[in-house]
Amino acid sequence: MARPSMLLALGVLAAAAVACAPADTSPSAAPLSPTASTACTKDQLKLVNAGKLTIATDKPAFEPWFKDDDPSNGQGFESAVAFAVAGELGFDRTEVQWSTVKFDSAFAPGAKQFDFDINEVSITPDRAKAVDFSHGYYTVKQAIVAMGDGKFAGAKSLAELKDAKIGVQVGTTSLNAVKEVIKPGAEPNVYTDQIDAINALKNKQVDAIVVDLPTAFYVTAAQVEKSKIVGQFSSTGGTPEEFGLVMEKGSALKPCVDKAVDALKSKGELTKIEQQWLSAAAGAPELK
């Protein structure tokens, strides 16, 4: 997470952030298919608990990252990713156990009682001094938030936002995305603090705001009543923010976890999981 205070505030994120979730098409419904690997076979992995893959996350576990506060059900973006990685490592569902670890504790220095943690933790150089990160499993996207009854609430493409008055925080990747991707006809309203942009939307001083997608879920669920996520889009320029699986510093498991993440990425599985849980179920369609 790029903004720990904001994303920790997801503690008040309402279940309303997610529409009805698919039933039978979720990754939880599909069997985990182990990947054959001579270097990373299950019996060669150094695990915290013998014979079990121990995965940690915070509690409560909020939507759309998890569903029903139950990481073990395979539903929600991060639960689905975790089980997919487990499958690549050779573990079936009965061989995965979950533990509770607070967000900040996951990437604090010291020994870990989990094999990896998944909790929307952004990969940063400072955090990487204390823990190991896997290759990124999710590149954080930008999102457009508007009032539900606003002129641009039904936009289906970025081109439809050319005439929108957009609010955004100064010095952010969101501002770069507005200028380089949306390219509105008028200069965006730039605010020193994100809360000022959010209040501008609330007071209808702007048509829409652009924030990262995790923040957009929080804005629409807890900060601005009757607002909605119009859609999400990929930004350009700069170093992209990525979420990574967290492991103990010097973890012998890292090469195998990296290999698992890379395999899921190359096969398009991560994209499928993202489309299901962060686009369809979470009501954040992709805008191009």
C-alpha positions as CSV (number, residue, x, y, z in Angstrom):
1,M,0.0,0.0,0.0
2,A,1.4,3.4,-0.9
3,R,-0.7,5.1,1.7
4,P,-0.8,2.9,4.8
5,S,-3.1,5.4,6.7
6,M,-5.6,5.4,3.9
7,L,-5.6,1.7,3.3
8,L,-5.6,0.8,7.0
9,A,-8.7,3.0,7.0
10,L,-10.3,0.3,4.9
11,G,-11.2,-1.1,8.4
12,V,-14.5,0.8,7.8
13,L,-14.9,-0.4,4.3
14,A,-18.5,-1.5,3.9
15,A,-19.4,-4.7,2.1
16,A,-21.3,-2.5,-0.3
17,A,-18.1,-1.8,-2.1
18,V,-18.7,-5.1,-3.9
19,A,-21.8,-6.0,-5.9
20,C,-23.0,-9.6,-5.9
21,A,-20.1,-11.9,-6.4
22,P,-20.1,-14.6,-9.0
23,A,-20.8,-18.1,-7.6
24,D,-19.5,-20.9,-9.7
25,T,-17.0,-19.1,-11.9
26,S,-14.7,-18.0,-9.1
27,P,-11.2,-19.3,-8.8
28,S,-12.3,-20.9,-5.5
29,A,-14.5,-23.3,-7.5
30,A,-11.7,-24.5,-9.7
31,P,-9.2,-27.2,-8.5
32,L,-5.7,-26.1,-7.8
33,S,-3.4,-27.7,-10.4
34,P,0.2,-28.0,-9.2
35,T,3.0,-27.1,-11.5
36,A,5.7,-29.7,-11.9
37,S,9.0,-28.3,-11.0
38,T,12.2,-30.2,-10.0
39,A,13.6,-27.2,-8.2
40,C,10.4,-26.2,-6.4
41,T,8.6,-29.4,-5.6
42,K,6.5,-29.4,-2.5
43,D,8.6,-31.7,-0.5
44,Q,11.7,-29.5,-1.1
45,L,10.2,-26.3,0.2
46,K,11.3,-25.0,3.6
47,L,7.9,-24.2,5.3
48,V,7.0,-22.7,8.7
49,N,4.7,-25.7,9.3
50,A,5.7,-29.0,7.8
51,G,3.3,-30.2,5.1
52,K,1.3,-27.0,5.1
53,L,1.6,-23.7,3.3
54,T,0.9,-21.0,5.8
55,I,-0.5,-17.8,4.3
56,A,-1.2,-14.6,6.4
57,T,-3.4,-11.6,6.1
58,D,-5.0,-9.1,8.3
59,K,-8.4,-9.3,10.0
60,P,-11.0,-8.2,9.2
61,A,-10.3,-9.2,5.6
62,F,-12.2,-6.7,3.5
63,E,-13.9,-6.8,0.1
64,P,-13.1,-6.8,-2.8
65,W,-9.7,-8.3,-1.7
66,F,-11.5,-11.0,0.3
67,K,-15.1,-12.0,0.7
68,D,-17.2,-12.5,3.9
69,D,-14.1,-11.9,6.0
70,D,-13.0,-15.4,5.2
71,P,-9.7,-15.7,3.3
72,S,-10.0,-19.5,3.2
73,N,-13.0,-19.5,0.8
74,G,-11.0,-18.6,-2.3
75,Q,-13.2,-15.7,-3.1
76,G,-12.1,-12.1,-3.5
77,F,-9.1,-10.9,-5.4
78,E,-6.3,-11.7,-2.9
79,S,-7.8,-15.0,-1.7
80,A,-8.0,-16.2,-5.3
81,V,-4.4,-15.1,-6.0
82,A,-3.1,-16.8,-2.8
83,F,-4.8,-20.1,-3.7
84,A,-3.5,-19.8,-7.3
85,V,0.0,-19.4,-6.0
86,A,-0.4,-22.3,-3.7
87,G,-1.6,-24.4,-6.6
88,E,1.5,-23.5,-8.6
89,L,3.7,-24.5,-5.6
90,G,1.9,-27.9,-5.5
91,F,-0.5,-27.5,-2.6
92,D,-4.1,-28.5,-2.7
93,R,-6.8,-26.6,-0.8
94,T,-6.5,-28.8,2.3
95,E,-2.8,-28.1,2.6
96,V,-3.2,-24.4,2.9
97,Q,-3.7,-22.8,6.3
98,W,-4.4,-19.1,7.1
99,S,-3.0,-17.0,9.9
100,T,-3.8,-13.5,11.1
101,V,-1.1,-10.9,11.0
102,K,-1.7,-7.1,11.2
103,F,-0.8,-5.0,8.2
104,D,2.3,-3.2,9.7
105,S,3.6,-6.4,11.3
106,A,3.8,-8.2,8.0
107,F,6.7,-6.1,6.7
108,A,8.3,-5.3,10.1
109,P,11.8,-6.7,10.6
110,G,12.2,-10.1,12.3
111,A,11.2,-13.7,11.9
112,K,7.8,-14.6,10.4
113,Q,5.3,-17.3,11.4
114,F,4.0,-17.4,7.8
115,D,5.4,-18.6,4.5
116,F,4.0,-15.5,2.8
117,D,1.6,-12.7,3.6
118,I,-0.9,-11.2,1.1
119,N,-2.5,-7.9,2.2
120,E,-2.2,-5.2,-0.5
121,V,1.4,-4.5,0.5
122,S,3.1,-2.2,-2.0
123,I,6.7,-3.1,-2.9
124,T,9.0,-0.2,-1.7
125,P,12.8,0.0,-1.2
126,D,12.4,0.8,2.5
127,R,10.2,-2.2,3.1
128,A,12.5,-4.4,1.1
129,K,15.2,-3.8,3.6
130,A,13.2,-5.7,6.2
131,V,11.4,-8.4,4.2
132,D,11.5,-10.1,0.9
133,F,8.9,-9.4,-1.7
134,S,7.7,-11.7,-4.5
135,H,7.5,-10.3,-8.0
136,G,4.4,-8.1,-8.3
137,Y,1.1,-9.8,-8.5
138,Y,-1.0,-6.7,-9.1
139,T,-0.1,-3.3,-10.7
140,V,-2.1,-0.7,-9.0
141,K,-4.4,1.1,-11.4
142,Q,-6.0,4.5,-11.3
143,A,-9.8,5.0,-10.9
144,I,-12.3,7.7,-11.7
145,V,-14.8,8.5,-9.0
146,A,-17.9,10.6,-9.7
147,M,-21.2,11.3,-8.1
148,G,-23.8,8.7,-9.1
149,D,-26.1,11.3,-10.5
150,G,-23.3,13.3,-12.2
151,K,-22.9,14.0,-15.9
152,F,-20.0,11.6,-16.3
153,A,-21.1,8.8,-14.0
154,G,-22.1,6.7,-17.0
155,A,-18.9,7.2,-19.0
156,K,-17.8,4.0,-20.8
157,S,-14.5,5.3,-22.2
158,L,-11.7,7.8,-21.3
159,A,-12.6,9.8,-24.3
160,E,-16.0,10.6,-22.7
161,L,-14.1,12.4,-19.9
162,K,-12.4,15.0,-22.1
163,D,-14.9,17.7,-21.0
164,A,-14.9,16.7,-17.3
165,K,-13.6,19.0,-14.6
166,I,-11.3,16.6,-12.8
167,G,-9.9,17.0,-9.3
168,V,-6.6,15.3,-8.3
169,Q,-3.9,15.5,-5.6
170,V,-0.6,17.2,-6.5
171,G,2.6,15.1,-6.8
172,T,0.8,11.8,-7.3
173,T,0.8,9.2,-10.0
174,S,-2.9,10.0,-10.3
175,L,-2.0,13.5,-11.5
176,N,0.4,12.1,-14.1
177,A,-2.4,9.7,-15.3
178,V,-4.8,12.6,-15.7
179,K,-2.4,14.6,-17.8
180,E,-0.9,11.7,-19.8
181,V,-3.8,9.3,-20.3
182,I,-7.2,11.2,-19.9
183,K,-5.8,14.5,-21.3
184,P,-8.9,16.5,-20.4
185,G,-9.7,19.7,-22.4
186,A,-9.3,21.8,-19.2
187,E,-6.5,21.7,-16.7
188,P,-7.4,19.6,-13.7
189,N,-8.1,21.1,-10.4
190,V,-5.0,20.2,-8.3
191,Y,-5.2,20.0,-4.5
192,T,-2.5,19.9,-1.9
193,D,-4.2,17.1,0.0
194,Q,-6.3,14.2,-1.2
195,I,-9.1,15.0,1.2
196,D,-9.5,18.4,-0.5
197,A,-10.1,16.7,-3.8
198,I,-12.6,14.4,-2.2
199,N,-14.4,17.3,-0.6
200,A,-14.5,19.1,-3.9
201,L,-16.3,16.0,-5.4
202,K,-18.6,15.9,-2.4
203,N,-19.4,19.6,-2.9
204,K,-19.8,19.2,-6.7
205,Q,-16.9,21.6,-7.4
206,V,-15.5,19.0,-9.8
207,D,-17.2,16.4,-12.0
208,A,-14.9,13.6,-10.9
209,I,-11.7,12.8,-9.1
210,V,-8.8,10.4,-10.0
211,V,-7.3,8.3,-7.2
212,D,-5.7,4.8,-7.1
213,L,-8.2,2.0,-7.2
214,P,-7.8,0.8,-3.6
215,T,-8.5,4.4,-2.4
216,A,-11.5,4.6,-4.8
217,F,-13.1,1.6,-3.0
218,Y,-12.7,3.4,0.3
219,V,-14.0,6.8,-1.1
220,T,-17.2,5.3,-2.5
221,A,-17.9,3.1,0.5
222,A,-17.0,5.4,3.4
223,Q,-16.3,9.0,2.4
224,V,-18.6,10.3,-0.3
225,E,-22.2,9.1,-0.1
226,K,-23.8,8.3,-3.5
227,S,-20.5,8.4,-5.3
228,K,-19.5,5.6,-7.6
229,I,-16.4,4.2,-9.4
230,V,-16.9,5.1,-13.0
231,G,-14.0,2.8,-14.0
232,Q,-10.3,2.0,-13.7
233,F,-7.5,2.5,-16.1
234,S,-3.7,1.9,-16.4
235,S,-1.4,4.9,-16.0
236,T,1.7,5.6,-17.9
237,G,5.1,6.9,-17.0
238,G,7.2,6.5,-13.9
239,T,7.6,3.3,-11.8
240,P,4.3,1.5,-11.4
241,E,3.2,0.7,-7.9
242,E,2.9,-3.1,-7.4
243,F,1.6,-5.3,-4.6
244,G,3.9,-8.2,-3.7
245,L,3.7,-11.2,-1.5
246,V,5.7,-10.7,1.7
247,M,8.2,-13.2,3.0
248,E,10.8,-13.2,5.8
249,K,14.1,-11.6,4.8
250,G,16.3,-14.2,3.1
251,S,13.4,-16.6,2.7
252,A,14.4,-19.8,0.8
253,L,10.9,-19.8,-0.6
254,K,11.2,-16.6,-2.6
255,P,12.6,-18.1,-5.9
256,C,9.7,-20.6,-5.9
257,V,7.1,-18.0,-5.1
258,D,8.5,-15.7,-7.8
259,K,8.3,-18.6,-10.3
260,A,4.7,-19.3,-9.3
261,V,3.7,-15.6,-9.7
262,D,5.5,-15.4,-13.1
263,A,3.7,-18.6,-14.3
264,L,0.3,-17.2,-13.3
265,K,1.1,-14.0,-15.1
266,S,2.3,-15.6,-18.3
267,K,-0.7,-17.9,-18.5
268,G,-3.1,-14.9,-18.0
269,E,-4.5,-16.3,-14.7
270,L,-3.7,-13.1,-12.8
271,T,-5.5,-11.0,-15.4
272,K,-8.5,-13.3,-15.2
273,I,-8.6,-13.0,-11.4
274,E,-8.3,-9.2,-11.6
275,Q,-11.1,-8.9,-14.1
276,Q,-13.4,-11.0,-12.0
277,W,-12.9,-9.5,-8.6
278,L,-11.7,-6.0,-9.3
279,S,-13.7,-5.3,-12.4
280,A,-16.9,-7.3,-12.6
281,A,-17.7,-8.1,-8.9
282,A,-16.3,-4.8,-7.6
283,G,-18.0,-2.6,-10.1
284,A,-14.8,-1.0,-11.5
285,P,-14.9,-1.7,-15.3
286,E,-11.8,-1.1,-17.4
287,L,-11.9,2.2,-19.4
288,K,-9.8,2.6,-22.5
